């Protein structure tokens, strides 16, 4: 089975597999559960389940939308061809509707700060992704190295805000030119989200019209001036808290 068909199978299993609650992660403001997924053939996966009912109200994000932003982030990562966000779907689980993401087996001692300098292409992709999705929470611990050797990014509930919210630990590329291959990926994504495409329709069902317009405007901004986001040292908060 090739990688594309394997991802399609996992995606289907996440959507239709039987879900069993295993435990609650104690860190974080929102309820996040480790679950087991089993398909009809008996194949099992571990997943991360974030129910709508477990979201804490926030002053700067509409309540009850974080799980949709997780799915929207996965679709954008997939649309770019980078696919560093694990397969994520909307799922009706033990505590109601929410997001369900494939759990990535990884070394918990590895994070952005231990991986920095050795995976530049992957972190350049993540940096650009965070800018166009307006990610307000790219902590170092949200960057994983899977046992498969791939760099993954998780926790994308605080994305797609209309107001400028970028908070990230990935600033080492600040002001550098974006490579042509990465520009081409961004152009391909722009073409998809500005036409009557499957991706555009899906995003329209996950985030508001205003948020989608802001997303497109950020794509236009970075394509018109293809440099990595510049760190703001004028006092605006550009770093997440805590960093890890």
C-alpha positions in Angstrom: 0.0 0.0 0.0 1.5 3.4 -1.0 1.5 6.4 1.3 -1.4 8.1 -0.3 -3.7 5.1 -0.1 -2.5 4.4 3.5 -3.5 8.0 4.5 -6.8 7.6 2.8 -7.5 4.4 4.7 -6.5 6.0 8.0 -8.7 9.0 7.3 -11.7 6.7 6.6 -11.0 4.7 9.8 -10.9 7.9 11.8 -14.3 8.9 10.4 -16.0 5.5 10.7 -14.0 3.5 13.2 -15.3 2.6 16.7 -13.9 5.0 19.3 -13.0 4.0 22.9 -12.1 6.5 25.6 -8.7 5.7 27.2 -7.8 8.7 29.3 -7.7 12.5 29.8 -4.7 14.7 29.2 -4.4 16.8 32.3 -2.5 19.7 30.8 -4.2 22.5 28.8 -7.4 24.5 29.3 -9.5 22.4 27.0 -10.5 18.8 27.5 -8.3 16.5 25.4 -8.7 12.7 25.4 -6.5 9.8 24.2 -8.8 7.3 22.5 -8.5 4.1 20.6 -10.0 3.6 17.1 -10.8 0.2 15.7 -12.1 -0.5 12.2 -14.2 -3.4 11.0 -11.1 -5.4 10.1 -9.8 -5.1 13.7 -7.0 -2.6 12.8 -6.4 -0.2 15.7 -5.1 3.3 15.9 -4.5 5.8 18.8 -6.2 9.1 18.4 -6.5 12.6 20.0 -10.1 13.5 20.6 -11.1 17.2 21.4 -14.8 17.5 21.9 -16.7 20.7 21.4 -18.2 20.3 24.9 -14.8 20.4 26.4 -13.7 23.8 25.0 -13.2 26.6 27.4 -14.7 29.9 26.3 -12.1 32.4 25.0 -12.5 36.2 24.5 -10.8 36.2 21.1 -12.1 33.1 19.5 -15.8 32.2 19.0 -16.8 29.5 21.5 -17.3 26.1 20.1 -15.1 26.6 17.0 -11.7 25.3 18.0 -12.3 21.7 16.9 -13.3 23.0 13.4 -10.1 24.9 13.2 -8.1 21.7 13.9 -9.7 20.1 10.9 -9.3 23.3 8.7 -5.6 23.3 9.6 -5.2 19.7 8.5 -6.9 20.5 5.2 -4.6 23.4 4.5 -1.5 21.4 5.3 -2.8 18.7 2.9 -3.6 21.3 0.3 -0.1 22.6 0.4 1.2 19.1 -0.1 3.2 19.3 3.1 0.9 17.2 5.3 2.7 17.7 8.6 -0.6 18.0 10.4 -1.7 14.4 11.3 -5.0 13.3 9.6 -7.9 15.0 11.4 -11.6 14.6 11.1 -14.8 15.8 12.8 -16.1 12.9 14.9 -19.1 12.3 17.1 -17.4 10.6 20.1 -18.1 9.7 23.7 -18.6 13.4 24.7 -20.2 14.6 21.5 -19.0 16.2 18.3 -15.4 17.2 18.2 -12.1 16.8 16.3 -10.3 13.4 16.1 -6.7 13.4 15.1 -4.3 10.4 14.5 -2.0 10.1 17.5 1.7 10.3 16.3 4.1 7.9 18.1 7.1 10.0 19.0 9.9 10.6 21.4 8.5 13.1 24.0 12.0 14.4 24.7 12.2 15.8 21.2 10.7 19.2 20.4 11.4 22.2 18.2 14.2 23.3 20.4 16.1 20.0 20.2 15.3 19.6 16.5 16.1 23.2 15.4 18.8 23.5 12.8 18.5 19.9 11.5 15.1 20.1 9.8 15.1 23.5 8.0 12.7 22.7 5.2 10.1 21.2 7.5 10.3 24.2 9.9 10.2 26.6 7.0 7.0 25.0 5.9 5.6 25.1 9.4 6.6 28.8 9.7 4.7 29.7 6.5 1.8 27.6 7.5 1.6 29.4 10.9 1.6 32.8 9.2 -1.1 32.1 6.6 -3.3 30.3 9.2 -2.5 33.0 11.8 -1.5 30.4 14.4 -1.6 31.9 17.9 0.0 29.0 19.7 3.0 27.4 18.0 4.8 26.2 21.1 8.0 24.2 20.9 6.2 21.1 22.2 3.8 21.3 19.3 6.6 20.1 17.0 7.1 16.4 17.1 9.5 13.9 15.5 7.6 10.7 14.9 9.2 7.3 15.1 8.8 7.4 11.3 11.4 10.2 11.2 8.8 12.7 10.0 8.4 16.2 11.6 4.8 16.7 12.7 2.9 19.8 13.9 0.0 19.4 16.4 -2.5 21.6 18.3 -4.1 24.0 15.8 -7.2 25.1 17.6 -6.1 28.7 17.8 -5.9 29.5 14.1 -7.7 31.5 11.4 -8.5 34.5 13.6 -9.3 37.7 11.7 -7.1 39.8 14.0 -3.3 39.4 13.8 -2.5 36.7 16.3 0.8 35.0 15.1 2.6 33.6 18.1 5.3 31.1 17.4 8.8 29.9 18.4 9.9 29.6 14.8 11.6 32.9 14.0 15.1 31.8 12.8 14.0 32.5 9.1 12.7 36.0 9.8 13.1 38.2 6.8 14.8 35.6 4.6 13.5 35.0 1.0 11.1 32.1 0.5 12.4 29.5 -1.9 10.7 29.0 -5.3 9.4 25.5 -4.5 7.7 26.8 -1.3 6.3 29.8 -3.3 4.9 27.4 -5.8 3.2 25.4 -3.1 1.6 28.6 -1.7 0.5 29.6 -5.2 -1.1 26.2 -5.7 -3.0 26.6 -2.4 -4.1 30.1 -3.4 -5.5 28.9 -6.7 -7.5 26.3 -4.8 -9.0 28.5 -2.1 -9.9 31.3 -4.5 -11.9 29.0 -6.9 -14.9 26.7 -6.5 -12.7 23.9 -5.2 -13.4 21.1 -2.7 -10.9 22.6 -0.4 -12.5 26.1 -0.6 -15.9 24.6 0.1 -14.6 22.6 3.0 -13.0 25.6 4.6 -16.1 27.7 4.1 -17.9 25.1 6.3 -15.3 25.2 9.0 -14.4 28.9 9.5 -16.4 32.1 9.0 -16.5 34.1 5.7 -14.5 36.9 7.3 -11.8 34.4 8.6 -11.6 32.8 5.1 -11.1 36.2 3.5 -8.4 37.1 6.0 -6.7 33.8 5.2 -6.7 34.6 1.5 -5.4 38.1 2.2 -2.4 36.6 4.2 -1.7 34.3 1.2 -1.7 37.3 -1.1 0.5 39.3 1.2 3.2 36.6 1.4 3.1 35.9 -2.3 3.4 39.6 -3.2 6.5 39.9 -0.9 7.9 36.3 -0.6 9.9 36.6 2.5 9.4 34.9 5.8 7.5 36.7 8.5 9.6 39.3 10.3 9.8 39.2 14.1 8.1 42.3 15.7 10.3 43.8 18.4 8.1 46.8 19.1 6.3 45.2 22.0 3.6 43.2 20.3 3.6 39.7 21.7 5.1 37.4 19.1 5.9 34.4 21.2 3.6 31.8 22.8 3.5 31.3 26.5 4.8 29.0 27.7 7.4 28.4 25.0 7.2 24.7 25.4 
